[in-house]
Amino acid sequence: MRDLKIPDQRHPEKAHRPDNAQPKKPAWIRVKAPTGSGYKETRDILRENKLVTVCEEASCPNVGECWNQGHATMMIMGEICTRGCTFCNIATGKPDALDAFEPGRVAHAVETLGLNHVVITSVDRDDLADGGAEHIAQTIRAVRHRSPETTIEVLTPDFLKCPVSAVEAVVEARPDVFNHNLETVPGLYPTVRPGARYFHSLRLLQQVKEMDPTIFTKSGIMVGLGEEKQGVSQVMDDMRAADVDFLTIGQYLQPTPKHHRVARFVEPDEFKAYEKAAWGKGFLMVSATPLTRSSYHAGDDFARLRDARAAKLG
């Protein structure tokens, strides 16, 4: 039986790679260990509903803060991904069959937690003809049925090997926010995101806007992987050309010595410069801090995003 707690079994594709030294984290990137009654209550609800979260699987540094507030990012379609991105701590391998009851369990958890805004993400499922698009759509519909006032954000795979109907299925379920992360600059894709294609991911975001201009689109990148500032600026321009509304930029943190190395820790002032540049390029919402992650403060940010569009439209 495979034990995902053992690094070599969790990441068999990385087991024989040489270790990358993990530099000491600066003061601005350190967080406290998760504690508190809210954290425990959220954890218990997720356990009772047999749900997986990206908060735990991707070793998010903000898990304590978010769970204490009753916020969690649901990760559907299992806990094993068909990709082996070098930055990611989610297990790699052959996933199990989809669980037909999972959309209902997610909807029940959202209702129980009383969420105003929920983020639903997933592993990549290259083993499925539609990449899991219909399962994502079913989950959106289930949450809408149980919690009609809850706004829904999906963080999707790239559907690289799927027909365009896969993207259409998710868009037709009408999430409030369609998020797909570019993750890094195009020049680093072969080493950071080898199973993906930069311009395919960019086109995916553009297609969503073409199919339904009312859906907010969102994307994010990590810095500290070895990119240059010019490259980050170009990614911003590419996103705006695809009419992306919301940009997130956060510091890459190395999950284990077998993962991609941290080239450097980007200082807070540099994040502020990225944020200022992004606002200038016309994004409706920007979050750029060392601890920014795709779903960090997602509910509050969505409210600001909605207000920004309303103000723009007069």
C-alpha positions as protocol buffer text, in pm:
chain_id: "A"
residue {
  index: 1
  type: MET
  ca { x: 0 y: 0 z: 0 }
}
residue {
  index: 2
  type: ARG
  ca { x: 139 y: 339 z: -99 }
}
residue {
  index: 3
  type: ASP
  ca { x: 200 y: 572 z: 196 }
}
residue {
  index: 4
  type: LEU
  ca { x: 183 y: 937 z: 86 }
}
residue {
  index: 5
  type: LYS
  ca { x: 350 y: 1046 z: 411 }
}
residue {
  index: 6
  type: ILE
  ca { x: 677 y: 893 z: 291 }
}
residue {
  index: 7
  type: PRO
  ca { x: 852 y: 1143 z: 58 }
}
residue {
  index: 8
  type: ASP
  ca { x: 983 y: 879 z: -186 }
}
residue {
  index: 9
  type: GLN
  ca { x: 633 y: 736 z: -225 }
}
residue {
  index: 10
  type: ARG
  ca { x: 466 y: 1075 z: -238 }
}
residue {
  index: 11
  type: HIS
  ca { x: 700 y: 1199 z: -510 }
}
residue {
  index: 12
  type: PRO
  ca { x: 849 y: 895 z: -688 }
}
residue {
  index: 13
  type: GLU
  ca { x: 947 y: 1112 z: -984 }
}
residue {
  index: 14
  type: LYS
  ca { x: 1169 y: 1322 z: -754 }
}
residue {
  index: 15
  type: ALA
  ca { x: 1316 y: 1043 z: -542 }
}
residue {
  index: 16
  type: HIS
  ca { x: 1643 y: 1011 z: -733 }
}
residue {
  index: 17
  type: ARG
  ca { x: 1707 y: 1382 z: -785 }
}
residue {
  index: 18
  type: PRO
  ca { x: 1992 y: 1545 z: -596 }
}
residue {
  index: 19
  type: ASP
  ca { x: 1893 y: 1752 z: -296 }
}
residue {
  index: 20
  type: ASN
  ca { x: 1864 y: 2130 z: -332 }
}
residue {
  index: 21
  type: ALA
  ca { x: 1979 y: 2325 z: -29 }
}
residue {
  index: 22
  type: GLN
  ca { x: 1694 y: 2508 z: 141 }
}
residue {
  index: 23
  type: PRO
  ca { x: 1805 y: 2858 z: 247 }
}
residue {
  index: 24
  type: LYS
  ca { x: 1703 y: 2999 z: 583 }
}
residue {
  index: 25
  type: LYS
  ca { x: 1375 y: 3187 z: 564 }
}
residue {
  index: 26
  type: PRO
  ca { x: 1391 y: 3560 z: 636 }
}
residue {
  index: 27
  type: ALA
  ca { x: 1179 y: 3707 z: 915 }
}
residue {
  index: 28
  type: TRP
  ca { x: 908 y: 3835 z: 679 }
}
residue {
  index: 29
  type: ILE
  ca { x: 824 y: 3484 z: 551 }
}
residue {
  index: 30
  type: ARG
  ca { x: 795 y: 3300 z: 882 }
}
residue {
  index: 31
  type: VAL
  ca { x: 453 y: 3204 z: 1019 }
}
residue {
  index: 32
  type: LYS
  ca { x: 329 y: 3050 z: 1342 }
}
residue {
  index: 33
  type: ALA
  ca { x: 229 y: 2685 z: 1365 }
}
residue {
  index: 34
  type: PRO
  ca { x: -149 y: 2636 z: 1318 }
}
residue {
  index: 35
  type: THR
  ca { x: -348 y: 2640 z: 1643 }
}
residue {
  index: 36
  type: GLY
  ca { x: -677 y: 2770 z: 1779 }
}
residue {
  index: 37
  type: SER
  ca { x: -1035 y: 2652 z: 1819 }
}
residue {
  index: 38
  type: GLY
  ca { x: -1139 y: 2776 z: 1475 }
}
residue {
  index: 39
  type: TYR
  ca { x: -857 y: 2581 z: 1316 }
}
residue {
  index: 40
  type: LYS
  ca { x: -960 y: 2262 z: 1495 }
}
residue {
  index: 41
  type: GLU
  ca { x: -1329 y: 2308 z: 1414 }
}
residue {
  index: 42
  type: THR
  ca { x: -1257 y: 2357 z: 1043 }
}
residue {
  index: 43
  type: ARG
  ca { x: -1024 y: 2057 z: 1042 }
}
residue {
  index: 44
  type: ASP
  ca { x: -1289 y: 1838 z: 1208 }
}
residue {
  index: 45
  type: ILE
  ca { x: -1561 y: 1937 z: 958 }
}
residue {
  index: 46
  type: LEU
  ca { x: -1328 y: 1858 z: 668 }
}
residue {
  index: 47
  type: ARG
  ca { x: -1232 y: 1523 z: 821 }
}
residue {
  index: 48
  type: GLU
  ca { x: -1596 y: 1428 z: 886 }
}
residue {
  index: 49
  type: ASN
  ca { x: -1679 y: 1492 z: 521 }
}
residue {
  index: 50
  type: LYS
  ca { x: -1366 y: 1306 z: 403 }
}
residue {
  index: 51
  type: LEU
  ca { x: -1246 y: 1609 z: 209 }
}
residue {
  index: 52
  type: VAL
  ca { x: -895 y: 1689 z: 90 }
}
residue {
  index: 53
  type: THR
  ca { x: -767 y: 2047 z: 101 }
}
residue {
  index: 54
  type: VAL
  ca { x: -490 y: 2210 z: -97 }
}
residue {
  index: 55
  type: CYS
  ca { x: -409 y: 2394 z: 227 }
}
residue {
  index: 56
  type: GLU
  ca { x: -257 y: 2074 z: 367 }
}
residue {
  index: 57
  type: GLU
  ca { x: -154 y: 1893 z: 49 }
}
residue {
  index: 58
  type: ALA
  ca { x: 43 y: 2190 z: -87 }
}
residue {
  index: 59
  type: SER
  ca { x: 182 y: 2282 z: 258 }
}
residue {
  index: 60
  type: CYS
  ca { x: 35 y: 2633 z: 248 }
}
residue {
  index: 61
  type: PRO
  ca { x: 197 y: 2865 z: 507 }
}
residue {
  index: 62
  type: ASN
  ca { x: -136 y: 3038 z: 572 }
}
residue {
  index: 63
  type: VAL
  ca { x: -332 y: 2729 z: 681 }
}
residue {
  index: 64
  type: GLY
  ca { x: -347 y: 2834 z: 1047 }
}
residue {
  index: 65
  type: GLU
  ca { x: -482 y: 3183 z: 977 }
}
residue {
  index: 66
  type: CYS
  ca { x: -736 y: 3068 z: 716 }
}
residue {
  index: 67
  type: TRP
  ca { x: -870 y: 2769 z: 907 }
}
residue {
  index: 68
  type: ASN
  ca { x: -907 y: 2975 z: 1223 }
}
residue {
  index: 69
  type: GLN
  ca { x: -1141 y: 3197 z: 1021 }
}
residue {
  index: 70
  type: GLY
  ca { x: -1330 y: 2894 z: 887 }
}
residue {
  index: 71
  type: HIS
  ca { x: -1186 y: 2928 z: 536 }
}
residue {
  index: 72
  type: ALA
  ca { x: -1048 y: 2631 z: 345 }
}
residue {
  index: 73
  type: THR
  ca { x: -973 y: 2553 z: -19 }
}
residue {
  index: 74
  type: MET
  ca { x: -1135 y: 2224 z: -116 }
}
residue {
  index: 75
  type: MET
  ca { x: -926 y: 2002 z: -342 }
}
residue {
  index: 76
  type: ILE
  ca { x: -1142 y: 1763 z: -543 }
}
residue {
  index: 77
  type: MET
  ca { x: -1080 y: 1459 z: -767 }
}
residue {
  index: 78
  type: GLY
  ca { x: -847 y: 1290 z: -522 }
}
residue {
  index: 79
  type: GLU
  ca { x: -511 y: 1369 z: -365 }
}
residue {
  index: 80
  type: ILE
  ca { x: -286 y: 1224 z: -639 }
}
residue {
  index: 81
  type: CYS
  ca { x: -195 y: 1436 z: -943 }
}
residue {
  index: 82
  type: THR
  ca { x: -95 y: 1307 z: -1285 }
}
residue {
  index: 83
  type: ARG
  ca { x: 165 y: 1585 z: -1319 }
}
residue {
  index: 84
  type: GLY
  ca { x: 504 y: 1616 z: -1152 }
}
residue {
  index: 85
  type: CYS
  ca { x: 567 y: 1990 z: -1131 }
}
residue {
  index: 86
  type: THR
  ca { x: 896 y: 2055 z: -953 }
}
residue {
  index: 87
  type: PHE
  ca { x: 755 y: 2326 z: -723 }
}
residue {
  index: 88
  type: CYS
  ca { x: 447 y: 2138 z: -601 }
}
residue {
  index: 89
  type: ASN
  ca { x: 406 y: 1921 z: -291 }
}
residue {
  index: 90
  type: ILE
  ca { x: 90 y: 1741 z: -406 }
}
residue {
  index: 91
  type: ALA
  ca { x: 151 y: 1368 z: -455 }
}
residue {
  index: 92
  type: THR
  ca { x: 222 y: 1241 z: -807 }
}
residue {
  index: 93
  type: GLY
  ca { x: 109 y: 911 z: -959 }
}
residue {
  index: 94
  type: LYS
  ca { x: -195 y: 726 z: -1089 }
}
residue {
  index: 95
  type: PRO
  ca { x: -513 y: 862 z: -926 }
}
residue {
  index: 96
  type: ASP
  ca { x: -813 y: 661 z: -812 }
}
residue {
  index: 97
  type: ALA
  ca { x: -1149 y: 673 z: -991 }
}
residue {
  index: 98
  type: LEU
  ca { x: -1362 y: 982 z: -932 }
}
residue {
  index: 99
  type: ASP
  ca { x: -1595 y: 974 z: -630 }
}
residue {
  index: 100
  type: ALA
  ca { x: -1949 y: 1046 z: -750 }
}
residue {
  index: 101
  type: PHE
  ca { x: -2052 y: 1155 z: -398 }
}
residue {
  index: 102
  type: GLU
  ca { x: -1774 y: 1411 z: -359 }
}
residue {
  index: 103
  type: PRO
  ca { x: -1965 y: 1712 z: -500 }
}
residue {
  index: 104
  type: GLY
  ca { x: -2238 y: 1654 z: -240 }
}
residue {
  index: 105
  type: ARG
  ca { x: -1985 y: 1628 z: 45 }
}
residue {
  index: 106
  type: VAL
  ca { x: -1818 y: 1952 z: -64 }
}
residue {
  index: 107
  type: ALA
  ca { x: -2158 y: 2125 z: -76 }
}
residue {
  index: 108
  type: HIS
  ca { x: -2242 y: 1994 z: 273 }
}
residue {
  index: 109
  type: ALA
  ca { x: -1910 y: 2119 z: 414 }
}
residue {
  index: 110
  type: VAL
  ca { x: -1957 y: 2463 z: 258 }
}
residue {
  index: 111
  type: GLU
  ca { x: -2302 y: 2487 z: 414 }
}
residue {
  index: 112
  type: THR
  ca { x: -2180 y: 2363 z: 753 }
}
residue {
  index: 113
  type: LEU
  ca { x: -1889 y: 2608 z: 758 }
}
residue {
  index: 114
  type: GLY
  ca { x: -2125 y: 2888 z: 655 }
}
residue {
  index: 115
  type: LEU
  ca { x: -1887 y: 3013 z: 387 }
}
residue {
  index: 116
  type: ASN
  ca { x: -1966 y: 3335 z: 202 }
}
residue {
  index: 117
  type: HIS
  ca { x: -1701 y: 3250 z: -57 }
}
residue {
  index: 118
  type: VAL
  ca { x: -1548 y: 2912 z: -138 }
}
residue {
  index: 119
  type: VAL
  ca { x: -1245 y: 2816 z: -345 }
}
residue {
  index: 120
  type: ILE
  ca { x: -1258 y: 2476 z: -515 }
}
residue {
  index: 121
  type: THR
  ca { x: -942 y: 2345 z: -674 }
}
residue {
  index: 122
  type: SER
  ca { x: -829 y: 2006 z: -802 }
}
residue {
  index: 123
  type: VAL
  ca { x: -538 y: 1791 z: -901 }
}
residue {
  index: 124
  type: ASP
  ca { x: -458 y: 1754 z: -1271 }
}
residue {
  index: 125
  type: ARG
  ca { x: -639 y: 1453 z: -1415 }
}
residue {
  index: 126
  type: ASP
  ca { x: -474 y: 1380 z: -1751 }
}
residue {
  index: 127
  type: ASP
  ca { x: -616 y: 1027 z: -1723 }
}
residue {
  index: 128
  type: LEU
  ca { x: -970 y: 1157 z: -1786 }
}
residue {
  index: 129
  type: ALA
  ca { x: -1100 y: 1247 z: -2131 }
}
residue {
  index: 130
  type: ASP
  ca { x: -1239 y: 1580 z: -2006 }
}
residue {
  index: 131
  type: GLY
  ca { x: -970 y: 1640 z: -1744 }
}
residue {
  index: 132
  type: GLY
  ca { x: -1239 y: 1622 z: -1476 }
}
residue {
  index: 133
  type: ALA
  ca { x: -1431 y: 1923 z: -1610 }
}
residue {
  index: 134
  type: GLU
  ca { x: -1776 y: 1769 z: -1559 }
}
residue {
  index: 135
  type: HIS
  ca { x: -1687 y: 1672 z: -1201 }
}
residue {
  index: 136
  type: ILE
  ca { x: -1585 y: 2033 z: -1133 }
}
residue {
  index: 137
  type: ALA
  ca { x: -1912 y: 2152 z: -1290 }
}
residue {
  index: 138
  type: GLN
  ca { x: -2113 y: 1910 z: -1074 }
}
residue {
  index: 139
  type: THR
  ca { x: -1940 y: 2040 z: -762 }
}
residue {
  index: 140
  type: ILE
  ca { x: -2023 y: 2400 z: -856 }
}
residue {
  index: 141
  type: ARG
  ca { x: -2388 y: 2307 z: -909 }
}
residue {
  index: 142
  type: ALA
  ca { x: -2405 y: 2114 z: -580 }
}
residue {
  index: 143
  type: VAL
  ca { x: -2268 y: 2409 z: -383 }
}
residue {
  index: 144
  type: ARG
  ca { x: -2509 y: 2647 z: -562 }
}
residue {
  index: 145
  type: HIS
  ca { x: -2800 y: 2420 z: -465 }
}
residue {
  index: 146
  type: ARG
  ca { x: -2707 y: 2397 z: -95 }
}
residue {
  index: 147
  type: SER
  ca { x: -2567 y: 2750 z: -52 }
}
residue {
  index: 148
  type: PRO
  ca { x: -2716 y: 2979 z: -319 }
}
residue {
  index: 149
  type: GLU
  ca { x: -2570 y: 3294 z: -161 }
}
residue {
  index: 150
  type: THR
  ca { x: -2214 y: 3160 z: -153 }
}
residue {
  index: 151
  type: THR
  ca { x: -1984 y: 3292 z: -425 }
}
residue {
  index: 152
  type: ILE
  ca { x: -1773 y: 3025 z: -593 }
}
residue {
  index: 153
  type: GLU
  ca { x: -1416 y: 3041 z: -718 }
}
residue {
  index: 154
  type: VAL
  ca { x: -1264 y: 2750 z: -909 }
}
residue {
  index: 155
  type: LEU
  ca { x: -890 y: 2700 z: -952 }
}
residue {
  index: 156
  type: THR
  ca { x: -875 y: 2462 z: -1246 }
}
residue {
  index: 157
  type: PRO
  ca { x: -625 y: 2241 z: -1427 }
}
residue {
  index: 158
  type: ASP
  ca { x: -515 y: 2350 z: -1775 }
}
residue {
  index: 159
  type: PHE
  ca { x: -721 y: 2086 z: -1966 }
}
residue {
  index: 160
  type: LEU
  ca { x: -417 y: 2053 z: -2194 }
}
residue {
  index: 161
  type: LYS
  ca { x: -523 y: 1728 z: -2362 }
}
residue {
  index: 162
  type: CYS
  ca { x: -897 y: 1798 z: -2366 }
}
residue {
  index: 163
  type: PRO
  ca { x: -1139 y: 1934 z: -2627 }
}
residue {
  index: 164
  type: VAL
  ca { x: -1267 y: 2289 z: -2579 }
}
residue {
  index: 165
  type: SER
  ca { x: -1595 y: 2139 z: -2454 }
}
residue {
  index: 166
  type: ALA
  ca { x: -1417 y: 2069 z: -2123 }
}
residue {
  index: 167
  type: VAL
  ca { x: -1366 y: 2440 z: -2061 }
}
residue {
  index: 168
  type: GLU
  ca { x: -1722 y: 2507 z: -2177 }
}
residue {
  index: 169
  type: ALA
  ca { x: -1858 y: 2262 z: -1919 }
}
residue {
  index: 170
  type: VAL
  ca { x: -1696 y: 2453 z: -1632 }
}
residue {
  index: 171
  type: VAL
  ca { x: -1794 y: 2794 z: -1770 }
}
residue {
  index: 172
  type: GLU
  ca { x: -2157 y: 2683 z: -1820 }
}
residue {
  index: 173
  type: ALA
  ca { x: -2176 y: 2595 z: -1449 }
}
residue {
  index: 174
  type: ARG
  ca { x: -2111 y: 2967 z: -1393 }
}
residue {
  index: 175
  type: PRO
  ca { x: -1852 y: 3001 z: -1119 }
}
residue {
  index: 176
  type: ASP
  ca { x: -1808 y: 3359 z: -1003 }
}
residue {
  index: 177
  type: VAL
  ca { x: -1430 y: 3340 z: -1050 }
}
residue {
  index: 178
  type: PHE
  ca { x: -1235 y: 3118 z: -1290 }
}
residue {
  index: 179
  type: ASN
  ca { x: -876 y: 3090 z: -1170 }
}
residue {
  index: 180
  type: HIS
  ca { x: -592 y: 2916 z: -1349 }
}
residue {
  index: 181
  type: ASN
  ca { x: -236 y: 2990 z: -1242 }
}
residue {
  index: 182
  type: LEU
  ca { x: 43 y: 3050 z: -1492 }
}
residue {
  index: 183
  type: GLU
  ca { x: 278 y: 2982 z: -1195 }
}
residue {
  index: 184
  type: THR
  ca { x: 599 y: 3126 z: -1348 }
}
residue {
  index: 185
  type: VAL
  ca { x: 754 y: 3299 z: -1648 }
}
residue {
  index: 186
  type: PRO
  ca { x: 755 y: 3102 z: -1978 }
}
residue {
  index: 187
  type: GLY
  ca { x: 1132 y: 3048 z: -1979 }
}
residue {
  index: 188
  type: LEU
  ca { x: 1112 y: 2843 z: -1657 }
}
residue {
  index: 189
  type: TYR
  ca { x: 831 y: 2612 z: -1770 }
}
residue {
  index: 190
  type: PRO
  ca { x: 1062 y: 2325 z: -1881 }
}
residue {
  index: 191
  type: THR
  ca { x: 1210 y: 2299 z: -1530 }
}
residue {
  index: 192
  type: VAL
  ca { x: 923 y: 2426 z: -1309 }
}
residue {
  index: 193
  type: ARG
  ca { x: 608 y: 2311 z: -1490 }
}
residue {
  index: 194
  type: PRO
  ca { x: 729 y: 2053 z: -1745 }
}
residue {
  index: 195
  type: GLY
  ca { x: 389 y: 1895 z: -1814 }
}
residue {
  index: 196
  type: ALA
  ca { x: 225 y: 2228 z: -1902 }
}
residue {
  index: 197
  type: ARG
  ca { x: 249 y: 2486 z: -2181 }
}
residue {
  index: 198
  type: TYR
  ca { x: 258 y: 2858 z: -2103 }
}
residue {
  index: 199
  type: PHE
  ca { x: 64 y: 2981 z: -2405 }
}
residue {
  index: 200
  type: HIS
  ca { x: -198 y: 2708 z: -2367 }
}
residue {
  index: 201
  type: SER
  ca { x: -264 y: 2822 z: -2009 }
}
residue {
  index: 202
  type: LEU
  ca { x: -281 y: 3183 z: -2123 }
}
residue {
  index: 203
  type: ARG
  ca { x: -523 y: 3091 z: -2401 }
}
residue {
  index: 204
  type: LEU
  ca { x: -741 y: 2901 z: -2151 }
}
residue {
  index: 205
  type: LEU
  ca { x: -794 y: 3220 z: -1950 }
}
residue {
  index: 206
  type: GLN
  ca { x: -873 y: 3411 z: -2268 }
}
residue {
  index: 207
  type: GLN
  ca { x: -1125 y: 3147 z: -2378 }
}
residue {
  index: 208
  type: VAL
  ca { x: -1316 y: 3177 z: -2051 }
}
residue {
  index: 209
  type: LYS
  ca { x: -1364 y: 3550 z: -2109 }
}
residue {
  index: 210
  type: GLU
  ca { x: -1474 y: 3486 z: -2467 }
}
residue {
  index: 211
  type: MET
  ca { x: -1730 y: 3230 z: -2351 }
}
residue {
  index: 212
  type: ASP
  ca { x: -1868 y: 3442 z: -2065 }
}
residue {
  index: 213
  type: PRO
  ca { x: -1735 y: 3797 z: -2015 }
}
residue {
  index: 214
  type: THR
  ca { x: -1921 y: 3826 z: -1682 }
}
residue {
  index: 215
  type: ILE
  ca { x: -1701 y: 3564 z: -1511 }
}
residue {
  index: 216
  type: PHE
  ca { x: -1402 y: 3713 z: -1332 }
}
residue {
  index: 217
  type: THR
  ca { x: -1071 y: 3557 z: -1436 }
}
residue {
  index: 218
  type: LYS
  ca { x: -775 y: 3525 z: -1207 }
}
residue {
  index: 219
  type: SER
  ca { x: -418 y: 3397 z: -1235 }
}
residue {
  index: 220
  type: GLY
  ca { x: -104 y: 3393 z: -1026 }
}
residue {
  index: 221
  type: ILE
  ca { x: 269 y: 3340 z: -1035 }
}
residue {
  index: 222
  type: MET
  ca { x: 540 y: 3263 z: -783 }
}
residue {
  index: 223
  type: VAL
  ca { x: 863 y: 3459 z: -762 }
}
residue {
  index: 224
  type: GLY
  ca { x: 1199 y: 3348 z: -629 }
}
residue {
  index: 225
  type: LEU
  ca { x: 1232 y: 3061 z: -876 }
}
residue {
  index: 226
  type: GLY
  ca { x: 1504 y: 3227 z: -1084 }
}
residue {
  index: 227
  type: GLU
  ca { x: 1292 y: 3464 z: -1295 }
}
residue {
  index: 228
  type: GLU
  ca { x: 1396 y: 3819 z: -1381 }
}
residue {
  index: 229
  type: LYS
  ca { x: 1187 y: 4131 z: -1317 }
}
residue {
  index: 230
  type: GLN
  ca { x: 1145 y: 4189 z: -1690 }
}
residue {
  index: 231
  type: GLY
  ca { x: 994 y: 3842 z: -1723 }
}
residue {
  index: 232
  type: VAL
  ca { x: 741 y: 3913 z: -1449 }
}
residue {
  index: 233
  type: SER
  ca { x: 642 y: 4235 z: -1623 }
}
residue {
  index: 234
  type: GLN
  ca { x: 592 y: 4046 z: -1950 }
}
residue {
  index: 235
  type: VAL
  ca { x: 367 y: 3790 z: -1779 }
}
residue {
  index: 236
  type: MET
  ca { x: 155 y: 4078 z: -1646 }
}
residue {
  index: 237
  type: ASP
  ca { x: 123 y: 4217 z: -1999 }
}
residue {
  index: 238
  type: ASP
  ca { x: 30 y: 3874 z: -2134 }
}
residue {
  index: 239
  type: MET
  ca { x: -239 y: 3834 z: -1867 }
}
residue {
  index: 240
  type: ARG
  ca { x: -388 y: 4173 z: -1944 }
}
residue {
  index: 241
  type: ALA
  ca { x: -390 y: 4090 z: -2316 }
}
residue {
  index: 242
  type: ALA
  ca { x: -599 y: 3785 z: -2219 }
}
residue {
  index: 243
  type: ASP
  ca { x: -828 y: 4017 z: -2014 }
}
residue {
  index: 244
  type: VAL
  ca { x: -736 y: 3862 z: -1677 }
}
residue {
  index: 245
  type: ASP
  ca { x: -898 y: 4061 z: -1394 }
}
residue {
  index: 246
  type: PHE
  ca { x: -708 y: 3953 z: -1085 }
}
residue {
  index: 247
  type: LEU
  ca { x: -334 y: 3890 z: -1038 }
}
residue {
  index: 248
  type: THR
  ca { x: -165 y: 3720 z: -742 }
}
residue {
  index: 249
  type: ILE
  ca { x: 212 y: 3713 z: -682 }
}
residue {
  index: 250
  type: GLY
  ca { x: 370 y: 3524 z: -392 }
}
residue {
  index: 251
  type: GLN
  ca { x: 706 y: 3393 z: -278 }
}
residue {
  index: 252
  type: TYR
  ca { x: 795 y: 3038 z: -383 }
}
residue {
  index: 253
  type: LEU
  ca { x: 872 y: 2816 z: -84 }
}
residue {
  index: 254
  type: GLN
  ca { x: 1051 y: 2486 z: -135 }
}
residue {
  index: 255
  type: PRO
  ca { x: 848 y: 2197 z: 14 }
}
residue {
  index: 256
  type: THR
  ca { x: 1137 y: 1946 z: 36 }
}
residue {
  index: 257
  type: PRO
  ca { x: 1504 y: 1927 z: -70 }
}
residue {
  index: 258
  type: LYS
  ca { x: 1394 y: 1728 z: -378 }
}
residue {
  index: 259
  type: HIS
  ca { x: 1185 y: 2017 z: -510 }
}
residue {
  index: 260
  type: HIS
  ca { x: 1296 y: 2312 z: -723 }
}
residue {
  index: 261
  type: ARG
  ca { x: 1544 y: 2531 z: -537 }
}
residue {
  index: 262
  type: VAL
  ca { x: 1463 y: 2874 z: -399 }
}
residue {
  index: 263
  type: ALA
  ca { x: 1676 y: 3107 z: -608 }
}
residue {
  index: 264
  type: ARG
  ca { x: 1619 y: 3395 z: -368 }
}
residue {
  index: 265
  type: PHE
  ca { x: 1374 y: 3541 z: -119 }
}
residue {
  index: 266
  type: VAL
  ca { x: 1212 y: 3846 z: -278 }
}
residue {
  index: 267
  type: GLU
  ca { x: 1200 y: 4141 z: -39 }
}
residue {
  index: 268
  type: PRO
  ca { x: 869 y: 4307 z: 56 }
}
residue {
  index: 269
  type: ASP
  ca { x: 962 y: 4631 z: -123 }
}
residue {
  index: 270
  type: GLU
  ca { x: 998 y: 4442 z: -450 }
}
residue {
  index: 271
  type: PHE
  ca { x: 651 y: 4294 z: -403 }
}
residue {
  index: 272
  type: LYS
  ca { x: 517 y: 4648 z: -353 }
}
residue {
  index: 273
  type: ALA
  ca { x: 683 y: 4750 z: -681 }
}
residue {
  index: 274
  type: TYR
  ca { x: 519 y: 4455 z: -861 }
}
residue {
  index: 275
  type: GLU
  ca { x: 184 y: 4552 z: -710 }
}
residue {
  index: 276
  type: LYS
  ca { x: 218 y: 4914 z: -822 }
}
residue {
  index: 277
  type: ALA
  ca { x: 314 y: 4805 z: -1174 }
}
residue {
  index: 278
  type: ALA
  ca { x: 18 y: 4564 z: -1194 }
}
residue {
  index: 279
  type: TRP
  ca { x: -233 y: 4831 z: -1092 }
}
residue {
  index: 280
  type: GLY
  ca { x: -84 y: 5052 z: -1361 }
}
residue {
  index: 281
  type: LYS
  ca { x: -140 y: 4783 z: -1622 }
}
residue {
  index: 282
  type: GLY
  ca { x: -513 y: 4777 z: -1551 }
}
residue {
  index: 283
  type: PHE
  ca { x: -585 y: 4476 z: -1329 }
}
residue {
  index: 284
  type: LEU
  ca { x: -906 y: 4513 z: -1129 }
}
residue {
  index: 285
  type: MET
  ca { x: -750 y: 4340 z: -827 }
}
residue {
  index: 286
  type: VAL
  ca { x: -388 y: 4271 z: -726 }
}
residue {
  index: 287
  type: SER
  ca { x: -242 y: 4080 z: -433 }
}
residue {
  index: 288
  type: ALA
  ca { x: 137 y: 4076 z: -420 }
}
residue {
  index: 289
  type: THR
  ca { x: 306 y: 3989 z: -90 }
}
residue {
  index: 290
  type: PRO
  ca { x: 553 y: 3720 z: 18 }
}
residue {
  index: 291
  type: LEU
  ca { x: 272 y: 3509 z: 171 }
}
residue {
  index: 292
  type: THR
  ca { x: 15 y: 3565 z: -106 }
}
residue {
  index: 293
  type: ARG
  ca { x: -137 y: 3243 z: -238 }
}
residue {
  index: 294
  type: SER
  ca { x: -419 y: 3191 z: -488 }
}
residue {
  index: 295
  type: SER
  ca { x: -690 y: 3150 z: -225 }
}
residue {
  index: 296
  type: TYR
  ca { x: -541 y: 3366 z: 54 }
}
residue {
  index: 297
  type: HIS
  ca { x: -810 y: 3618 z: 164 }
}
residue {
  index: 298
  type: ALA
  ca { x: -1006 y: 3510 z: -145 }
}
residue {
  index: 299
  type: GLY
  ca { x: -1344 y: 3611 z: -6 }
}
residue {
  index: 300
  type: ASP
  ca { x: -1240 y: 3964 z: 91 }
}
residue {
  index: 301
  type: ASP
  ca { x: -1051 y: 4005 z: -236 }
}
residue {
  index: 302
  type: PHE
  ca { x: -1356 y: 3891 z: -434 }
}
residue {
  index: 303
  type: ALA
  ca { x: -1569 y: 4162 z: -272 }
}
residue {
  index: 304
  type: ARG
  ca { x: -1309 y: 4423 z: -369 }
}
residue {
  index: 305
  type: LEU
  ca { x: -1288 y: 4276 z: -719 }
}
residue {
  index: 306
  type: ARG
  ca { x: -1663 y: 4304 z: -765 }
}
residue {
  index: 307
  type: ASP
  ca { x: -1662 y: 4663 z: -636 }
}
residue {
  index: 308
  type: ALA
  ca { x: -1377 y: 4753 z: -872 }
}
residue {
  index: 309
  type: ARG
  ca { x: -1570 y: 4627 z: -1173 }
}
residue {
  index: 310
  type: ALA
  ca { x: -1883 y: 4816 z: -1063 }
}
residue {
  index: 311
  type: ALA
  ca { x: -1679 y: 5137 z: -1025 }
}
residue {
  index: 312
  type: LYS
  ca { x: -1519 y: 5088 z: -1366 }
}
residue {
  index: 313
  type: LEU
  ca { x: -1858 y: 5039 z: -1528 }
}
residue {
  index: 314
  type: GLY
  ca { x: -1994 y: 5344 z: -1351 }
}
